[in-house]
Amino acid sequence: MAQPDVSHAGGISELRRIAALAEAHDVLLAPHCPLGPLALAASLQVAFATPNFLIQEQSIGIHYHSADHGGAELLDFVLDRSPFAFVDGQVARWSAPGLGVEIDEAAVRRADAAGHRWRSPVWRHPDGSFAEW
């Protein structure tokens, strides 16, 4: 299974190329996507057009988005949450133009002004050496 992240792989076109290469080798695609509603929308657009698509990772309602962890819920930054309505583990393909979502610019600006406290975790092995995360 291939798990490319649209935000790190080079965008939608590159993710689609990775999917096609994976398909040629009988490898399923499961896009990695924890970075926000635009990345999720982009990943889903590729998924809708990919025959070897298996599953879409997403982080709606995950603990690290909660206010207790200094974060915002993933969908706090979109005006209409309905494109991301997962029913019975599935999301319906939408027909809106572009990525199919509209960003709430005011919410993004408020979050930008507030900043964040998130830091990459640092894990160590018992001997003190760095562990990969």
C-alpha positions as CSV (number, residue, x, y, z in Angstrom):
1,M,0.0,0.0,0.0
2,A,1.3,3.5,-0.9
3,Q,0.5,6.4,1.5
4,P,1.7,9.6,-0.1
5,D,0.7,12.9,1.4
6,V,-0.5,15.5,-1.2
7,S,1.0,18.3,0.9
8,H,4.5,16.8,0.8
9,A,4.4,14.8,-2.5
10,G,4.1,17.8,-4.8
11,G,0.4,18.4,-5.1
12,I,-2.5,16.9,-6.9
13,S,-0.7,16.1,-10.2
14,E,2.2,14.4,-8.4
15,L,-0.2,12.4,-6.1
16,R,-2.0,11.2,-9.2
17,R,1.3,10.2,-10.8
18,I,2.2,8.2,-7.7
19,A,-1.3,6.6,-7.8
20,A,-0.8,5.6,-11.4
21,L,2.7,4.1,-10.7
22,A,1.2,2.2,-7.7
23,E,-1.6,0.9,-9.9
24,A,0.9,-0.4,-12.5
25,H,2.4,-2.5,-9.7
26,D,-0.9,-3.7,-8.1
27,V,-0.4,-1.4,-5.1
28,L,-3.3,0.2,-3.4
29,L,-3.5,3.9,-2.6
30,A,-4.3,5.3,0.9
31,P,-3.4,9.0,0.9
32,H,-2.0,10.3,4.2
33,C,-3.7,13.5,5.1
34,P,-3.6,15.1,8.6
35,L,-2.9,18.7,7.5
36,G,-6.2,20.5,6.9
37,P,-9.3,20.8,4.9
38,L,-7.6,21.8,1.6
39,A,-5.2,18.8,1.8
40,L,-8.1,16.5,2.6
41,A,-10.2,17.9,-0.3
42,A,-7.2,17.5,-2.7
43,S,-6.7,14.0,-1.6
44,L,-10.3,13.1,-2.0
45,Q,-10.4,14.6,-5.5
46,V,-7.5,12.2,-6.4
47,A,-9.3,9.4,-4.7
48,F,-12.5,10.0,-6.7
49,A,-10.4,9.5,-9.9
50,T,-8.2,6.6,-8.8
51,P,-9.1,3.0,-9.6
52,N,-6.6,1.6,-7.0
53,F,-7.8,3.9,-4.2
54,L,-8.4,1.9,-1.0
55,I,-9.0,4.3,1.9
56,Q,-8.6,8.0,2.8
57,E,-6.9,8.9,6.1
58,Q,-8.4,12.0,7.7
59,S,-8.3,13.6,11.1
60,I,-11.8,15.0,11.7
61,G,-12.5,14.7,15.4
62,I,-9.0,13.5,16.3
63,H,-7.8,14.5,19.8
64,Y,-4.9,16.7,18.6
65,H,-7.3,19.1,17.0
66,S,-9.1,19.7,20.3
67,A,-9.0,23.0,22.2
68,D,-7.4,20.9,25.1
69,H,-4.4,20.5,22.9
70,G,-4.3,24.1,21.6
71,G,-5.7,23.1,18.2
72,A,-8.7,23.8,16.1
73,E,-11.0,21.2,14.7
74,L,-10.1,20.4,11.1
75,L,-13.4,21.7,9.7
76,D,-13.3,25.0,11.6
77,F,-11.7,26.5,8.6
78,V,-14.4,25.7,6.0
79,L,-17.6,27.6,5.4
80,D,-19.6,24.5,4.5
81,R,-18.8,21.2,6.2
82,S,-21.2,19.1,4.2
83,P,-18.6,18.0,1.6
84,F,-16.8,16.2,4.4
85,A,-19.9,14.4,5.7
86,F,-18.7,10.8,6.1
87,V,-21.7,8.4,6.3
88,D,-21.0,4.8,7.0
89,G,-17.3,5.4,6.5
90,Q,-17.8,7.0,3.0
91,V,-18.0,10.5,1.6
92,A,-20.0,11.3,-1.5
93,R,-18.2,12.7,-4.5
94,W,-19.2,16.3,-4.9
95,S,-19.6,18.4,-8.0
96,A,-18.6,21.9,-6.8
97,P,-15.8,23.6,-8.8
98,G,-12.1,23.4,-7.8
99,L,-11.4,21.4,-4.7
100,G,-15.1,21.6,-3.8
101,V,-14.7,23.5,-0.6
102,E,-14.7,27.2,0.4
103,I,-12.2,28.3,3.1
104,D,-13.4,30.5,6.0
105,E,-10.8,33.3,5.6
106,A,-11.9,35.0,8.8
107,A,-11.4,31.8,10.8
108,V,-7.9,31.3,9.3
109,R,-6.9,34.9,10.1
110,R,-8.1,34.5,13.7
111,A,-6.1,31.3,14.1
112,D,-3.1,32.9,12.5
113,A,-3.3,35.8,15.0
114,A,-3.6,33.4,17.9
115,G,-0.6,31.3,16.9
116,H,-0.1,27.8,18.0
117,R,1.7,25.8,20.7
118,W,2.2,22.6,18.7
119,R,5.7,21.3,18.6
120,S,7.0,18.1,16.9
121,P,7.3,15.4,19.4
122,V,10.8,14.2,20.3
123,W,11.1,10.6,21.2
124,R,14.2,8.9,22.5
125,H,15.4,5.4,22.9
126,P,16.3,4.1,26.4
127,D,20.0,4.9,25.6
128,G,19.1,8.6,25.0
129,S,19.4,8.5,21.2
130,F,16.7,10.0,19.0
131,A,13.8,7.7,17.9
132,E,12.1,8.2,14.6
133,W,8.5,9.3,14.8
